[in-house]
Structure formats: structure tokens, C-alpha cells
Amino acid sequence: MASPIMHDRNIDQAAYWNGPAGRRWMERQDTQDILLAPISQLSLDRAHPAKGERVVDIGCGCGATTIELARRVGTTGYVLGVDVSAPMLGRARERAPADLPLEFVLADATLHVFEPGRSDLLFSRFGVMFFAEPAVSFANIRKGLRTGGRVVFACWREPRQNPWMMIALQEAYKHVPRLPEMGPEDPGPFSFASEQRVRRILSEAGFSSIAMEACDVALDVAFGRGLEAAVSSALEVGPVSRALEGQPSEVVAAVENAIRRVYAPLANGDTIPLGASVWIVTAVR
């Protein structure tokens, strides 16, 4: 598969999502879909995709939201899923029902040539926080929206408001060095945590009627499969896995035991529900 044309400042992110990280997400697609299902549902409900609408799903990953969007717009609609990760798009194509009106494209949304003024909805579940120059990226994506077309996306709020992600990482930090400190506007999971920044980006890109809804949900980090599934996931996907890269087996074992100890009292049967907080952002062209 040919590599997409990339904005020069997005190349590092593309390399990350086409490397081991992207493959891990692809291999754990089923559990990640279960984990993020409450936010997917919340975002889709806010987006109100209607029969016959045309939708662009940015950072579609393994295709869960793209497929659901296609179901909702029906055979008279159309959904385009865009991502930079070839492994994740490969999984998306494998699982997409043949009778749904959708297509996946390997592309950098900052430079991809969207069909001008055709889409009714720009949607994303955690796919827009990784642009190096997000106002430039959104300005390009905006070209594909019709006048009056709407934007709906979910992005994480501050780390301290997301214990589902941070509890395990704090345990890991008792045994390994901290990951490099990221600036508040560096591409990454929390780069859209600031309401002021998100509003500025969308305004600069030409959007109006910008609204941001803070939503708190519980995410089951065990996916209904028990304590060991939660521990395994923490070690294999996300910031803990990055912190453990290159560490000797005894250190990995110590972190594993520490996460198990902190998760165990939080378990409710085969579930471990932990708090999460997102912005649901809406805007209009």
C-alpha cells in the first residue's frame, strides 16, 4: 500500500501509528471498542447522523465509529473513514459489512483533498488531538463540509480527570522513569484538554457556533473480562506500555504486580469501572 502524502510535522505521529503501537491497537481492537463504547455512544448521539447524510470520520482507527455511522445514515448516505495507520485501517476494512455505504482512506487529513462542500457532518472519536498544526488541519477538513455542515468530536479533558488512564501509569512511575514531559499544545491524547485552546483552533479554522460539553463517564478497564484482562491491557496499550519500553523483565513484573494490587480492590465482579472525562465539541461551518 502506498504511503500517503504527509504534512511534514505529522510524520512522527504517522510513524507511531504505523509501528508497534498501531499494531497493538489493531490486535486489541475488540477490547478497545468495549472500553470506549460509552464515549462512542455519547458522541454518536450528540452527532445525530441522519438517513442520507454524508459523513467524514477523522482518525477512524479500526472502524468502529465509521461502521456505526454508516448504519445510521443508511444506504442513501455515505461515510468516509480517514486515518494515517495502515494496520488499523486494514482491520477496519476486514470488519466492515459489504452492504454499508462506507469507504476507508489512508491519508493525513491535513493534506487530503476532500470533495468540496459535500459532507454534512465531520465526526471524530479521539482522532483530532494528534495534529501538529490543528488549525491548519481543521481548515483543510472544513473544505469538505457544506455550508451549515456540523462538527462533532470527542477529546479527553485533563489527565487528573481521567483516572482510568492515570492510575496504572502512576503505579508504573514507582518503578520506571517518567515519560518525557509534553507541552500543553504538543500532539497527544490531552492536547485538546484546554477549552480555550479548542475554541481558538476551531475559530481560526473558520468554524462558528462552537460549544463544548464536559461529560463524565465510567470506563470498564477490564472489558467485563476480569482483573487479569485489565492488567494485561494496561501493560500492552497506552502510556504504561510506552513507559515500559526497554525495561528488564523484573521491572515489568514489578509494575504488573503494582497495577494488579491497585486494581483488585476496585473490581466489581468481572468489571473495573474507572472515571473518565471528555469534551464533546460541536461547531458549524
ZIZIBEL-V337235 format. One record per backbone hydrogen bond with DSSP energy under -1.0 kcal/mol. CO is the residue of the C=O (numbers start at 0). NH is the residue of the N-H. E is the energy in kcal/mol with one decimal. If there is no record, write none. Layout:
co:CO nh:NH e:E
co:CO nh:NH e:E
//
This chain:
co:6 nh:9 e:-2.3
co:9 nh:13 e:-2.1
co:10 nh:14 e:-2.5
co:11 nh:15 e:-2.1
co:12 nh:16 e:-2.4
co:13 nh:17 e:-1.1
co:18 nh:22 e:-1.9
co:19 nh:23 e:-2.6
co:20 nh:24 e:-2.3
co:21 nh:25 e:-2.2
co:22 nh:26 e:-2.7
co:23 nh:27 e:-1.8
co:25 nh:28 e:-1.2
co:27 nh:31 e:-2.5
co:28 nh:32 e:-2.2
co:29 nh:33 e:-1.6
co:30 nh:34 e:-2.7
co:31 nh:35 e:-2.4
co:35 nh:39 e:-2.5
co:36 nh:40 e:-2.7
co:37 nh:41 e:-1.9
co:38 nh:42 e:-2.7
co:39 nh:43 e:-2.7
co:40 nh:44 e:-2.4
co:41 nh:45 e:-1.9
co:42 nh:46 e:-1.9
co:43 nh:47 e:-1.5
co:49 nh:52 e:-2.1
co:52 nh:77 e:-2.0
co:53 nh:119 e:-2.7
co:53 nh:120 e:-1.6
co:54 nh:79 e:-2.6
co:55 nh:122 e:-3.2
co:56 nh:81 e:-2.8
co:59 nh:62 e:-2.1
co:62 nh:66 e:-2.6
co:63 nh:67 e:-1.8
co:64 nh:68 e:-2.7
co:65 nh:69 e:-2.3
co:66 nh:70 e:-1.9
co:67 nh:71 e:-1.9
co:68 nh:72 e:-2.3
co:69 nh:73 e:-1.5
co:72 nh:51 e:-3.1
co:73 nh:76 e:-1.8
co:77 nh:54 e:-2.8
co:78 nh:102 e:-2.0
co:79 nh:56 e:-3.1
co:80 nh:104 e:-2.7
co:81 nh:58 e:-1.8
co:81 nh:59 e:-1.8
co:82 nh:106 e:-2.2
co:84 nh:88 e:-2.2
co:85 nh:89 e:-2.3
co:86 nh:90 e:-1.6
co:87 nh:91 e:-2.2
co:88 nh:92 e:-2.6
co:89 nh:93 e:-1.7
co:90 nh:94 e:-1.8
co:91 nh:95 e:-1.1
co:96 nh:99 e:-1.5
co:99 nh:101 e:-1.9
co:100 nh:78 e:-2.1
co:102 nh:80 e:-3.1
co:104 nh:82 e:-1.7
co:107 nh:110 e:-1.9
co:107 nh:111 e:-2.3
co:111 nh:113 e:-1.1
co:114 nh:117 e:-1.3
co:118 nh:145 e:-2.7
co:119 nh:149 e:-2.3
co:120 nh:55 e:-2.4
co:121 nh:151 e:-2.8
co:122 nh:57 e:-2.6
co:123 nh:153 e:-2.2
co:128 nh:187 e:-2.0
co:132 nh:136 e:-2.0
co:133 nh:137 e:-3.1
co:134 nh:138 e:-2.0
co:135 nh:139 e:-1.7
co:136 nh:140 e:-2.4
co:137 nh:141 e:-2.5
co:140 nh:143 e:-1.8
co:141 nh:144 e:-1.7
co:142 nh:116 e:-2.7
co:143 nh:118 e:-3.0
co:145 nh:148 e:-2.6
co:148 nh:284 e:-3.0
co:149 nh:121 e:-2.6
co:150 nh:282 e:-1.7
co:151 nh:123 e:-1.4
co:152 nh:280 e:-3.2
co:153 nh:125 e:-2.0
co:154 nh:278 e:-3.1
co:157 nh:160 e:-1.6
co:158 nh:161 e:-2.3
co:161 nh:164 e:-1.7
co:161 nh:165 e:-1.6
co:162 nh:166 e:-2.3
co:165 nh:169 e:-2.6
co:166 nh:170 e:-1.5
co:167 nh:171 e:-2.1
co:168 nh:172 e:-2.1
co:170 nh:173 e:-1.2
co:171 nh:174 e:-2.3
co:171 nh:175 e:-1.8
co:182 nh:185 e:-1.6
co:187 nh:190 e:-1.7
co:189 nh:192 e:-1.7
co:193 nh:197 e:-2.2
co:194 nh:198 e:-2.4
co:195 nh:199 e:-2.0
co:196 nh:200 e:-2.7
co:197 nh:201 e:-2.4
co:198 nh:202 e:-2.2
co:199 nh:203 e:-2.6
co:200 nh:204 e:-1.7
co:201 nh:206 e:-2.7
co:202 nh:205 e:-1.4
co:207 nh:283 e:-2.6
co:210 nh:281 e:-2.7
co:212 nh:279 e:-2.3
co:214 nh:277 e:-2.6
co:216 nh:275 e:-2.5
co:218 nh:220 e:-1.1
co:218 nh:273 e:-2.7
co:219 nh:222 e:-1.6
co:221 nh:224 e:-2.3
co:225 nh:229 e:-1.5
co:226 nh:230 e:-2.3
co:227 nh:231 e:-2.5
co:228 nh:232 e:-2.1
co:229 nh:233 e:-2.1
co:230 nh:234 e:-1.7
co:231 nh:235 e:-1.4
co:232 nh:236 e:-2.4
co:237 nh:241 e:-1.4
co:238 nh:242 e:-2.4
co:239 nh:243 e:-1.7
co:243 nh:246 e:-2.3
co:247 nh:251 e:-2.1
co:248 nh:252 e:-2.5
co:249 nh:253 e:-1.7
co:250 nh:254 e:-2.4
co:251 nh:255 e:-2.6
co:252 nh:256 e:-2.3
co:253 nh:257 e:-2.0
co:254 nh:258 e:-2.6
co:255 nh:259 e:-2.2
co:256 nh:260 e:-2.3
co:257 nh:261 e:-1.9
co:258 nh:262 e:-2.4
co:259 nh:263 e:-2.3
co:262 nh:265 e:-1.7
co:263 nh:266 e:-1.4
co:267 nh:270 e:-1.6
co:269 nh:225 e:-2.5
co:270 nh:267 e:-3.6
co:271 nh:220 e:-2.0
co:273 nh:218 e:-3.0
co:274 nh:163 e:-2.2
co:275 nh:216 e:-2.4
co:276 nh:156 e:-2.2
co:277 nh:214 e:-2.9
co:278 nh:154 e:-1.9
co:279 nh:212 e:-2.3
co:280 nh:152 e:-2.1
co:281 nh:210 e:-2.8
co:282 nh:150 e:-2.9
co:283 nh:207 e:-2.9
//
